[in-house]
Amino acid sequence: FTLEEFKTAEAKSQFSKWFGQKVEDSHVETVFNLVGGVVGMVKGIFEKAEVVGFDRALSEQENFVSHDCDCFRIIDSQGGFGPDQVRKACWLARQVANSPFLQCFPNKNLPFAPVDFATAVRDRSAHPIYYDPVADAYCARSPFVHSMMKSMRSVEELSK
């Protein structure tokens, strides 16, 4: 879903039920920035916020997203993509980050197939980037992830 779809009265009404209080546009914008248009993740944040408070729920989710990005980064050191073990996770992250958030990075002449990408991210529970088959492109899950990808360095680069 898009941010505009999440800001509709109908969507905010549902979010308010999960949150236990009225959800404002600022809440929606903050949550969308962190997790993007994934309804299940949005629901999880608002339900948790009802229990622990909005700021703490966001902080915990931010830590989860950061961990998710770390898991993506180590794909290269754990076998890469596909049977040829193409070590391009950090490179792909930087390409996605250098593309406009809503336009993604096109799947053109990459040395691995989308199915190899999907297998690697599933096996490592690392989902900050997803493959969009309609656009035939790789995309950041959220604006927050998009900004984190800009500074992603491989394990090898970090050890220098």
N, C-alpha and C positions, 0 to 999 in steps of 0.2 A: 504494500500500500504506500501511497505518497503522503507527504506531510499534509497536503491540502485535504486528502480524504480523512486523515486522522483528526483534522480540526472541525469536521462537520458536527452539527449538533447531535446527530445520532451516535457517532463514534464517541464523542465526549460524554454523552449520557452513559454509555456502556463503561467507559473508563471510570466514571464517577462511581458506578456500582462496585467496581473492583477496588477502588481506592477508599470508599466509604465517606467521601466528601466530594464537593464540587471540583472538577478538573478544569483548570484555566488553559488558555492557549499556551502560556509560558510553560506549564507542566508538559503539555504535548510536545512542544518544540524541544525541550530538554531531553525527554525520553527518546524522541525520534533521532536526535543528534547522536545519542549513545548507541541505540540498537537498530535504527532504521525502521523499515516497515514490516517487521516480523511480529505479527499479532501475538503469538505465544510469548515472546520475550517482553512485549509491552504489558501484557496481562500480568506476567510474573512480577514485573517491577511495581505496578500499581497495587497488586495484592500484598506484596512484601511491604510496600510503603504504608499500607493501612496498619500494619503490625509494628514496624520499626521506625517509621517516619520516612518522609520523602528523601531527605538528604542522605540518610544512611543507606536506603535502598539503592540510590544512585551510586554511592561510593562502592558498595558491594558489587554492583553490576559493572562498574568501571574496572574493578580489579579482575572480574571474570573475563571481560573483553580483552584486557591486557594479557592475561594468561593465554587466552585463545590465540592472540597474535604471536606470543612466544612459541606456542605449539606449532603454529604455521611455519615460523622461522626455522625450526629444527627439522622440518621435512627434508631439507637438503642433506643434513648430516645423518639422516636415518633412511637413506635409500632413494630419495628423490621421487620423481614421477615415472611410473610405468616400468615395464620390464627392462628398459635401457637405463633405468635409474638416472634420469635427467635431473640434474641439480639446478633447478631454476626457481625455487620458491621465493627466495629473497629478491631475485631479479624481477619476477612477476609482480611481487608486492610493490616494488618501486615503479614499475610500468603502470600499474593500476593507480598508484598515488599521483603519478605525473599526468594522468588523464583526468579530464573534468569528472567530478563525482557522478553526475547523472549520465555520462556518456560511456564510461567504462573503457577497458583496453581490448581492442579487437583480437579475435583468435585467428591470426593470419601467420602462416608459416612457423608456428611454434613447434618445437621438437618433441612435443607430447600431445596426446589426445585428451579431449575433455573427460573421457572415461578414466584415464590414468590420473588426472587431476582429482576427480571425484573420489576415487579409491583412496588416494593418499590423504585427502583431508578427512574422509570418513574414518579411516583407520587410526588417525591421530587425534580425532575430535577437535580439529582445527578448522573453524569455519568463518574466519573474518573476510574471506573472499569467496565468491560463488561464481559459477559459470551460468550465464543466461543464454539458453539455447535459442531464444527468439532473436536476440541481438547478436548472437554468436560472439560473445565477449565475456571477459572476466571483470567482475565488479566488486567494489568494497561494500560490505554489509551496511555500513552507516557512515555518516560524515565523520564521526569520532574515529572509526577504524581507518577511514581514508587519510585522516591527518596522521595517525600513528604509522601508517605504511610509509610515509615520506621519510621517516627516520629509521626504518628497519634496516638492520645490518645482519649479515650472516654470522653464524657462530665463529667462523674463521676470522671475519673482520673484527669481531668483538675481542678476540684473543690476541690481536696484534698490539 
